[in-house]
Every structure is written in structure tokens, then in C-alpha cells.
Amino acid sequence: MATSEFWQRLSASMASSHEWEGGSAAESTRGSRGTTKLWMVLDAITILGAAGLATLYEMHTGPLAGARGFWHGTLIHGRPMWILLALLCGFTVSLMIISRRLHLYAPTRLSSILSEQRLSLQACFTAGLLLTGALYLLHADDIPRSIVVLTVGLVAVSLSLRRLVYRVLLYRRYDRGLGTRNVLIVGTGPEAHALRHHLESIRHLGYTFKGFIGLPGVSSRFSATSGEVIGTLDTLFQHARKQFVDEIFFTSPCERGVVQGVLEQARTQGVDLRVVPDMYDGLAWNSPIEYIGQFPTIPLHCGHVPEVGLLFKRVFDIVFSILLLLVIWPLLLIIAIAVKLDSPGPIFYSSERIGKKGRVFLCTKFRTMVRDAEKRRADIMHMNERDGVLFKISNDPRLTKLGHFLRKYSLDELPQFFNVLKGDMSVVGPRPPIASEVREYKLSHLRRLDVTPGITGLWQVQGRQDPSFASYVSLDVTYIDNWSIWLDFKIIMRTIGVVFAGTGS
């Protein structure tokens, strides 16, 4: 059986099975619905702004006078307000429908920048033609065509520019290793190697290859090196957990029951699963295909990602950090001078911490210990008051006099807001661990690293004095499972009380 026929039958049989009903299609829809609505709202705002600017420019009037004329129907020769609104709404709705049909609301990484720009112009000008057609049918000769042309032109330029800026910012994050999706490829055949080369050569896809998974009994003309084949199907999800994998690609055919088992585990683990047809046999496809660049894939499971919520969280982090730093910069200066005068050594202490998906970054704090604190750590390990992998001593002999005060009121952590601005940390989230702690983690503990670490979190405000590592992990996992913007606000408000209570040491 040709591999294309195999995957086609597999996809069709799964789609018709009871387990498949309401599965990946619904989850994929839920995952992208919020992002689609956000892009639609931005499109509507762009159209409204463009129409307003075009009208004010052509009518040579000011914003207030234009608004009054529009409301009273005297802006364009007595043309009633409801007709102008209907035309504007019609243009907006038609642009949204065309954009959706052209997949402009799909994930940005699935298309190239040139294709997106071309489709954006196509959507704008098509909607513009529909608008001019409506004006012709309504015999609206009193509405200046210059306003229509200028509006469509401004919308086209604005949408293209907005998407271009978003792409540039997204690519900069990818270059820093932020926001990329980790991938495991099941199979070691030519399709697997072609997919790996495709993912690594096209940066806008935002994928990071983590290794091949070998299939027993499947021969291949292409063999991956031993270092690239990191496991088998039996250990697939163990490696997926260790490598913080977001998507798994099947490139070699195997029994339907095996794929069904992997699919069920993928749903449980929240990992996306795709199968790749054999693109070398040239057969046509009837099943829905989603292209990763130019590579055809069939999505079997797409987990829910609250993209809009995460976007708002990132915007809040930036705004909150900037405003706070502007307010407390005199305090930062005073603390920096005090640290320098209190004891010999640098003002700041930077250490490597493990962030989201195991990414290493430098976490910066005000120095609260003597200069050789790291060298003396082994001598005081017997004083550790926490269990498991945590290390904490209430009266650490390495602390300076000022260090005791800074830690009591958590003032030493204020420089971490610069880490928030860089994107390494968030205002709220699990605390970033050091590498020595992560090396002792069990697979279940790695769940803490699925999200961006934070300055404060549920553990800091609820279980800071609990020495149990199990409680530490449990609170972080609870936060991840129940995350919302409102929960972040509540944690921040409780953090203020904790700071003023002086329970940070």
C-alpha cells in the first residue's frame, strides 16, 4: 500500500470513529477562535480609523466638526448616518470574510511574509470593489469616490504594515529562542529528513527540531545518526516531556492502533500531533491538509492555547514593569548605593536560571550575600530547612546586614523587572529554578517549566513558609492549570500585602 493511501485511510477512519468526534477539529477551533477574533477587532479598528482620516482629509474639516456632521447627517450632503454606517459595516464584514477565506487569520508561522502581504492587498482591494459596487447600486453619487479610494488605500497600507511589524517582532523572538515550538519527528526515512531540513531552513515557521523517534521494523534508505535518534515509540512521551515538545510529526506509516494510542496520549499530555503524507508519490488528497510552509500535514490533534490571554499577559507585563520602574527608580538608586557601601562586591548578582521550556537566562537581583557565597554553600548544606531539591536557610550566615533587610521585604528582586521587559520572566509565574535543582526533577516536576517564570506567584503568597517541595510543585501546577488574567491580578494584590508584612526572608 502506498503511504499516501495509508494516511488517507487512517485519517478518514479516525475522523469517523467515536473517539474522534468533537476531538481535534473542535480543539483546534477553540484554540484559534480567540486569536481570530482579536485580528478581526484590529481590522475593524483599522478600517474605522482609515475611513475617518480619509473623510476628514477630503472634506477639509476637523474631528469634532466631522463627528457632529456625521451624527446629524450633514457631513456628506445630507446623506443619512445609517447609510454611511451600513456601507462602512458592509466593507468591514466583507474584508473579514475574504480575509478568513484567504487564511489571513491562521497562525502567522504557516505562511510566508510575501504570501501574507499579497493576500492582504488582495483582500483589501476585493472588499473595495464590493464597496464601489454597492455605491453604484445605491446611486450614491454624492459620496466622493476620492474618499472611497483613499479609505481602501489607507486600509491596505495599514493592514500590510501592521502584519509586517508583527512579523518582524515575531522573528526577533524566534531568533532569541522565544515562542518557538519544539518538535519530535517519528520515523527516520526520507520524509523525516526532508521535514527536518524544511523546519530548520525556514525560520518563520518557528520550529526547533529536538530529535527523531525510531520505529521498530521500519527499514530506511536514510539513516539518522545515533545522536539524532533519541528514543522509540515506547519512550516517545518521556522524551517529549524532557524536551518540552509542542508537536509530534509522524512521517512513517504504522498500525492504526499504534497511532490511535499515541493520539490519546497526545490529548492527555497536551501535545499536538500531525501526520505527514508521502510527498514523493504525487498522489492527490481528499482529506483536509494543513501546510507547514510547503510541507503538507494532516493535523490529528491540536491542543488549546490561550493565545489572546497570553498576549494580554505579555502586554500587562510590559506596561506594569515600565510604570513600576518609572515610579521606583529613586528607590533602586538608593538600594544600589547602599549595597555598594554595605560590603565589598558588585551591586547586582546575576545567576543562570532555567526558564520556559528549559531555556537558560541570566536572572538579576541586588546582591544580598558576601562575595564568596557560592564557594561557601557546600559548608552550610547541612543547615538546609527545606526538603527535596529546595535550599533555604532563614538565618543564612552568608547574608550581609543589608541583605537581611532586602530579603525580608523582597527588595532584592526589584531588578528582575528588567528580566520581565526582556521577555525572560513574567510578573506572575513559577519561580525560575537553578540548573542543579532541575537536574533532580522528576518528569512530572518539569511541568513547572511549561510557562514563563515569574517574580511572584501562587507559592510566594500562599505557601512560602511551607518547606515541602511537593507543596511547592503542587501550587505551581495549580497556577498553570487555572491561569487567568484575573488570577494574576489577585496574586499581585496579595503579593503587596506579603511584601509590606516583611515575610519574604
N, C-alpha and C positions, 0 to 999 in steps of 0.2 A: 504493500500500500504506500502510495506517495505520502510524504509527510504533510503536505498541504491538505490532502484529503483527510488525514488523521485528525489534524487540529480542527478542521471544519466540522467533522462529525462529533468530536469531543465538545466543541463549543455549543453545537446545536443540542446535543444530548443533555448537557448541563443546564442550558437555558430552559429546557422543557421539564427538568426534574423538579420535584417538590422542594428540595433543599435550595434550589437556585432562585425560586420565586421570591421577588422582593429583595434579592441579595445585592449583588454588586451594582446593578443599574440604579437601584434606589439609593444606595450609599453614595455612589458617585454623584448622583443628582444632588443629594443633600450636601455633599462636600463642596460642590461648585456653586450652589444656589446663592449663598451669601456673597461670594466674590462677584458673581454675575450681577446681582442687584446693586452692589457698590459701583461697578463700572457703569451701569445704566444711570444711576443717580448722577455720577460725574458727567456723563454725556448730556443729561438734561440740563445740568447747571451750565455746561459749556455752551449749549445752544441758546439758553436764555441770555447769557452774557453777550454772546455774539450778536444776537438779534437786537438787544438793547443798544450796544455800541454802534451797530450799523444804522439803526434808526436815528439815534441822536446825531450822528455824523452827517447823514444825508438831509435831515430836517433842520440842521443848524440850531438846535435847541439844547437846553441844559437838562440834567437829570430830573430835577423837581418839576420843571415845566413839562417835560416829556411824560412823566408819570401822571400828572394831572390831565394832560391831553389824552393819554391812553385810557384813563379811567372814565373820563367824560365823553369819549368818542369823538374828540375833536383833533386828535393827533394827525390823522390822515383823512382830511376832507370829510369828516363826519362818519367815517366808517365805524360801525358799532364795535364795541370792545369784544363781544363774544365771537365775532367772525375772526378777528385778529388772533384771539386765543385759540380758536379751533384750528386755524391754519398752522399756528406755532406748535400746537399739540400734535397735529397730524404729521408735521415734519419730524417732530421728536420721536413719535411712535414708529414711523416708517424707518427712520435711521436705526432705531433699536432693533427692529425686526430684521432688517437687512444685515446689521452687524452680527446678530445672533446666527443668522443663516450662513454667514461667512466665517463663523467660528472666531470672531474677534473677542469674544468673552471667554474663550477657552484659556487654559493656562498658557502664559506667555512663552514658557520654555518649549512648547510644542511646535512653534513656528519660527521662521527666521525673521529678522528685522525688516528686510526688504519686502518680504511677502506681507508682513503686517502693515507696512506703510502703503503698499499698493492696494490692499484690501480696504484700508481706512479711507483712502481717496475714492475708491470705487463705491463704498457705502455712502459717503457724503454726497457725491455727485448724482448717484441714483436717487437718493432721497430728495435732492434738489430738483431733479427732473419731475418727480412726482408732485412736488410743491408747485412748480410752474404749470404743470398740467391742471392742478386743482384751481389755480388762479385763472387759467383760460376758461375752464368750465363755469366758473362763478362770474365771469366777465368782470373781474376785479381790476379794471384798467386804471383805477385811481390809486392803486398801491404801486409805488415806484418800483420798477424792476431792478433799479440800482441797489435798493435795499435788499432785495432777494439775493442778487448776485453777491453782494458784499457779505451778507449773512452766511451763505453757503461757503464762500471762500474763507471767512474767518473760522467757521466750524471745522473745515477741512484742515486748515493750518494748526488750529488749537489742538484738535484730536491727535494729529500726527506728531506734533511737538510734545504733547503730554505723554504719549506712548513711547516716544524716543527717549525722553528724560527718564521715564520709569525703567526702560531697558538699560540705560547707562548705569543707573543706580543699582539695578539688579545684577548686572555683570560685575560691577565693582565688589558687590557682596560675594559673588561666586569666586572672584579672584582671591578674596581673603578667606575662602573656605566656609563662608556663612551661607546658610539657606540651601546648600546642595543636598541632593538625595543620594544616599548610599545604596549601591546595587550589588546583588549577587546574581550570577548567571549559572543556571543549571544546564549542564552539558559542556562538552569540550570540542564540539565539531566545528565545521566551517562557519555555520550560522552564529555560533557563540563567539568565535573570534572576530567575525565581521561586526557583530553588535558591540563588542568591547571596543574595537577600533572606532566605531561610529560614535559611541558615547564619549570617548576620550578626546576625539578630534574636534567635536562641535561644542564649544564651551557654553553657548547659550542654552543648551539642554539642561545644564546644572546637575549633571550626574557624576558620581565618583565611584569608579569600579573598585570592588572590595575582594573579588576572587571568583573562581569557578567552583561549582559543585559537581563532582564526578558522578556519572550514572553507571552502575554495575552492568556488565554485559553489553554495553554500547560501544562498538568499535568506531574509531575515527581516523581519518587520514591526517588530521591535525591533532597534535598532542600538546597540551599545555605543560609548562614546566611544573615541577613538583611544588615549587613555592606558590604558584598561582592556583593550583587545585587545593583548596583549604579543607575540604570535607566531602561527605557523601550525603545522600538524602536522609539517612538516619540522624545525622548531626546538623541538618540544614538550619533548624531554628535556634540551635545553640550558637552557631556561628552568626546567625542573623542578630541575635541578642548582643553578642560580643562586639560585632562590627557596627551596631546601631543602624541596621539595614532598614531602608524605607520601602524598597521594591525588590521583588524577585522575578527574574525573567526565565521562563522555560524555553529552551531552544532545541531540545531533542525530544522526540515522541517517546512516551512510555504508557503503561497501562492506565486506563481511565480511573481505576480505583486509587492508584497512587496519586494522581493529580487531584482527585477529589479529597483525599486525605490531607494533602498539602494545602488545598484551598480552605478546608475547615480550620486548620491550624493558623493559616494566614489571617482569617477573620478573627480568631481568638487573640492573636498577637498584634493585630492592627497593622499588618504588613501588606502592602499592595502586591498583587500577583498578576503577571501578564504572561501570555504565551506568544511565541514568535513563529509565524509560518515559515516554511522553507521558501525563501525568496529567490531561489535559484531554479525552480522548476517552471516558473512562468504561468502557473495556473491561476484562473480567476477566482474571486472570492464572493460569496454571498453573505457571509457573516460580517457584523459590524467590525470595522478595523479603525484603530486609532494610531496615527503615525507619530513616532518619536523621531523628529527630524524627517528623514526619508525612509526610516525603518518601520515596516508595518508590524503592529502588535494587536493582540486581542485581549482587552482587559477582562480578567475573571473576577477580580476583587479590587475595589478602590476604597480605602478607608476614609473616614470623615476627618477632615482637618478644618478647624475653625479659622479660616484664613482672614476673614474680616475682623474677628475678635483679636487675633494676633497682630493684625495691622494697627488696630486701635491701641493695643497694649504697647506696641513699639512707639507710636506717636505720643502716648501718655508718658512713657519713659523719657523720651527726649525733652518734651515740654516741661515735665516735672523737674528733671535734673537741671535744665538750664535755669529755670526760675529759682530753684533752691540754691544753686551755686552763685547766682547773682545776689541773693539775699545774704548768704553766709560767707562771702569771700573775706570780709574783715576777720571773721572768726577763724577761717582757715589760715590766714596770715599770722594771727596771734598764736595759734597752736604750732605752726611751723617754727616760729621764733622760739617758743617755749621748749619744743623738743630739742632744738639745736643747743640751747643754753643748759638744758637739764642734764645731758650726758653726752659724752663723745660718740660720734657716729653720724650716719646720714639722717636726714629728716624723714624720708619715706622708706618704707620697707616693701619690696616687691618680691613676690614668690610665684612660682608656676602653679597654676591651678587647672583642674580639669573641668571644662565647660560642656556645653551641649554636644552630644554625640562623641564625647571623648576628645574634643578639641582643646589643645593646651593654650593657655593665655597667661599673661602676667597680671596678677591682681595686686593693686597698690593700696597701702594703708599708711597711716602715720606710724613711725617706729615707736613701739612701746617697751621694747626689751633692750638689754645690753648688746653690744656689738657682736659678741661671740655666742649668742643664744643658741644657734643651731648646733654648734660643737658641744654644748653642754646638755643637749637634750637627752642623750643616752644615759647621762649620770642621774637624771631625775625621772626616768621612765617608771620606776617603782612607786612614784607618788601619784600616778595617774588615777583620777577619780571617776573615769568613765569606763564602761565595758565595751567589748567588741573592738572595733578599729578606731574609735574616737580617742582623742588625747586632750585632757583638760585638767588643769590644776588651779584651784581657787587662789591660793597664795603662791603663785609661781615665783621662785627666788630670782628668776631672770628678769622679772619686770622692773622697770625703773620707777622712781617715785611718781613722776608724771604719768607713766604708763598705767599705773593702778587707776588713776582718775579718768584717763581717756577711755579705758576699757569699761569702767563702771557705767559711764554714760554713752558708750558706743561711739565716742567722738573720733576714735582712731579709724573708723570705717568711712568717714565722710569722703576721702579721695576716691572711693570706689564709684562715686557718681560719674567720674571721668570714664571708668570702665563701661558704665551704662551708655554714655554717649557714643563710645566706640562700637557698641553692639555686643561686647563680650559678656555683659551681665544685664540683668533687668532690675527694676526697683524691687519687685517681689518675685520670689522663686526659691528653690532649694539652695542652701549654701554650697559654694563651689569647693569640692574636696581637693586634697593634695594627692599626688600620684601614689604615694605609699599607702594611703587609705584605699584607693581604688583597686590596687593590686590584691587587696584582701577581700574585695567584694565577691559575693556570690552572684550568679546570673540575675536573680530577682532584684538584687540591690542596684543593678545598672539602670533600672527604671528611673532612678533619680536624675540620670544624665540625658533623659529624653527631651528635656526642656532647658531653656536658658537659665543659668543660676541667678540668684538674686541677692540683694543686700539684706533684705529682711524676708521673712516667710512664716508659714504656719508654725514651724517648730520654734522659731525665735520668740513668738508671742504666746505660745501655749505650752511648750514642753522643754524650755531652755534649761531648767534645773533638773530634768529627768536624765539620769546617767545612762539609761538604756539605749543601746544602738538600735534595737528593734523598734522602739518608740520613735526614734529619730527618723528611720526609714519610713515607718508607717504614716507619720504625719506628712512627710514629703509626698508620698504616693497618694494620700488623701487629697492633698492640694492639687496634684496633677489631674486626678480623676474628676475633681469637682470644680476645676478652674472656671472663673468668670471674671469679668471686669469688676463686678460688684464685690466679689471675694477679695480682689486685690485692694480695693478701697477700704474694706473692713480691716484687713491686715495692716495697712498703713496707719489707720487711725489707732489701732491697738498698739502699734509699734511706738507711736508718740508717747503713749502712757507708759510703756515699758522703759523708754529712754529717760523720761523725767523721774521715774521711780528709781533709777540707778541700779537695775538688776542685770546689767549687761556683763559684769565681770564674772 
